[in-house]
Amino acid sequence: MRAVIQRVSEASVTIGQEVYGAIEQGLVILLGVESDDELEDVDWLARKIVGLRIFSDSQGKMNRSLVDVKGKALIISQFTLHSQTRKGNRPSFVKAARPEHALPLYEAFIHAFNQLTAIPAETGKFGAEMHVALVNEGPVTIWIDTKNKS
């Protein structure tokens, strides 16, 4: 399971002409599920992201978590995080989980994340064509892969 986490001052996801989810200060979490991911990956990743100290404290150091700043999260499914680009110019997505495997883990991640925070996450819609708008604060962008826990 892979996640790209961006610290934002605001973000939204639009489907068609309708805003589906929106947040102010917090995190945009782009989540990709791989075919061999399991529930233990969900729990580990949710805990890791909620605990990330990537918000500034009073001295301007990244020392506060999403929970500390009472921030919000916008969680968006993104299978393209598992693209392979070694051969040719067209990405391959063979490692990305099929929807029947990815959707339950995406939903489990949202549930696990919400259990760890006081403010329920906003989300995108799994499998939908979405437009994501965000203001990356810092900029701070962090990539986490559950296959590289050490």
Phi, psi and omega in degrees: 000133180238147176221139168250122185248128178237129175280126187230156171266340173193154178198155176207158173234131182243136176239121188066236178253007187251132174289120184268325179206146180207147178221164169259225183307132178162217184232137165262127181241110174269122190242124177244132181254131178264157186300333180258014177289150182226178181299329178295329175294319179302307184297315181299313184293318179300313179297319181298313183292315180300325181274353181301127179264084184237012175253147186287142172269190183294340177265004179083009179267144176289100188217004184236146180266174176303318179295319181300322183265002182055042180277172180248167178231147173237111185256124185231127177290135180211094182295337183292350175295343179257026179289149174242131186234020182293320184251132175067194183247357179257120181298147174254142181240030185296335179275344179292139181291146173293154183306323182294337176264321186288318184301311179299325179286324174299312179295322178295323178296314179301315179298312181298318179299314181295330177293336184263353183234161180274341184246116181301142180287147166276160181219167165271192178243120183306129176081355182275156170281117187236152171246122182252128176240136180206157172246104181285122184266122178127291357285145175235119177224126183232139180248130179230137178233127181293347176280351180236062184283341183270000000 
